Amino acid sequence: MRLYGVVPSAPIVVLAGNDLAYRTAFSSQDGGAEVAAIVDLRHSCNDAALEDEANRRNIALFQDCGIYEAKRTLQSSAVAGRRAQTGRARRGSGKARQY
C-alpha cells in the first residue's frame, strides 16, 4: 500500500505468525484499508501492547487459530478458520467483522 498507493476495496484479514503482522494490520488500516481481523497462529502475542492496540482500533483478534479457506464472490468475501486446540471450525464474513 505504501509503495503503490493501492488500497483493497474489500475488508482484509491479516494472518499473523509474529508481532510484525500486527504492525502490518495497523499500517494497512492507517492507509485506508478496512482490517476485519487479525488471525494469529500463536497462542498469544509477544507484546501485549499490540493486542491492546488491536482492541483500541476495533480489529477483531483471533489467537491460536489458522485460516484454511478464503472465498470471494461478486457479492461478498469470507474466510474459514479453525482454532488450533479444539479443532472447531468457525466461519464468518469480512463485512460483518466476524471470523
C-alpha positions as CSV (number, residue, x, y, z in Angstrom):
1,M,0.0,0.0,0.0
2,R,2.8,2.4,0.8
3,L,4.8,1.7,-2.4
4,Y,2.0,1.8,-4.9
5,G,-0.7,3.6,-3.0
6,V,-3.3,1.0,-3.7
7,V,-5.9,0.1,-1.0
8,P,-8.1,-3.0,-1.3
9,S,-11.8,-2.2,-1.6
10,A,-12.8,-5.3,0.4
11,P,-12.0,-5.8,4.1
12,I,-8.8,-7.6,4.8
13,V,-7.8,-10.3,7.3
14,V,-4.2,-10.4,8.3
15,L,-2.7,-13.8,9.2
16,A,-0.1,-13.4,11.9
17,G,2.8,-15.6,12.7
18,N,4.8,-12.9,14.5
19,D,4.3,-9.5,16.1
20,L,5.2,-7.7,12.8
21,A,1.9,-8.8,11.3
22,Y,0.1,-6.7,13.9
23,R,2.0,-3.6,12.7
24,T,1.2,-4.6,9.1
25,A,-2.5,-4.6,10.1
26,F,-2.2,-1.2,11.8
27,S,-0.3,0.3,8.9
28,S,-2.9,-1.0,6.4
29,Q,-5.7,0.5,8.5
30,D,-3.8,3.8,8.7
31,G,-3.5,3.7,4.9
32,G,-7.3,3.4,4.5
33,A,-7.9,-0.3,4.4
34,E,-10.6,-1.9,6.4
35,V,-9.0,-4.5,8.6
36,A,-11.7,-7.0,9.6
37,A,-9.5,-9.2,11.8
38,I,-6.0,-10.4,12.8
39,V,-5.8,-14.2,12.9
40,D,-2.8,-15.2,14.9
41,L,-1.3,-18.7,14.6
42,R,0.2,-18.3,18.1
43,H,-1.5,-18.7,21.5
44,S,-0.6,-15.1,22.3
45,C,1.2,-12.1,21.0
46,N,4.7,-11.4,22.4
47,D,3.9,-7.7,23.0
48,A,0.6,-7.2,25.0
49,A,0.6,-3.6,23.8
50,L,-0.1,-4.8,20.3
51,E,-3.2,-6.7,21.4
52,D,-4.4,-3.6,23.3
53,E,-3.8,-1.5,20.1
54,A,-5.9,-4.0,18.0
55,N,-8.7,-3.7,20.5
56,R,-8.5,0.1,20.6
57,R,-8.7,0.1,16.8
58,N,-11.8,-2.3,16.9
59,I,-9.9,-5.0,15.0
60,A,-11.2,-8.5,15.8
61,L,-8.4,-10.7,17.2
62,F,-8.4,-14.5,16.9
63,Q,-5.4,-16.2,18.6
64,D,-4.4,-19.8,18.4
65,C,-6.3,-20.0,15.0
66,G,-5.5,-20.6,11.4
67,I,-7.2,-19.9,8.1
68,Y,-8.0,-22.9,5.9
69,E,-10.2,-21.4,3.3
70,A,-10.8,-18.0,1.7
71,K,-13.7,-17.3,-0.7
72,R,-14.6,-14.3,-2.8
73,T,-17.7,-13.7,-4.9
74,L,-19.0,-10.6,-6.5
75,Q,-21.3,-10.0,-3.5
76,S,-19.1,-11.0,-0.6
77,S,-15.9,-12.3,0.8
78,A,-15.3,-14.7,3.7
79,V,-12.6,-16.7,5.4
80,A,-13.0,-20.0,7.3
81,G,-10.7,-20.8,10.1
82,R,-10.0,-23.4,12.8
83,R,-8.9,-23.0,16.4
84,A,-5.8,-25.0,16.9
85,Q,-6.5,-26.7,20.2
86,T,-10.2,-27.6,19.8
87,G,-10.2,-28.2,16.0
88,R,-13.6,-26.5,15.9
89,A,-14.3,-24.7,12.6
90,R,-15.6,-21.1,12.6
91,R,-16.9,-19.2,9.6
92,G,-17.5,-15.5,9.0
93,S,-17.6,-12.6,6.6
94,G,-15.2,-9.7,6.5
95,K,-18.1,-7.4,6.1
96,A,-19.6,-8.4,9.5
97,R,-16.1,-8.4,11.1
98,Q,-16.6,-12.0,12.3
99,Y,-14.3,-14.9,11.9
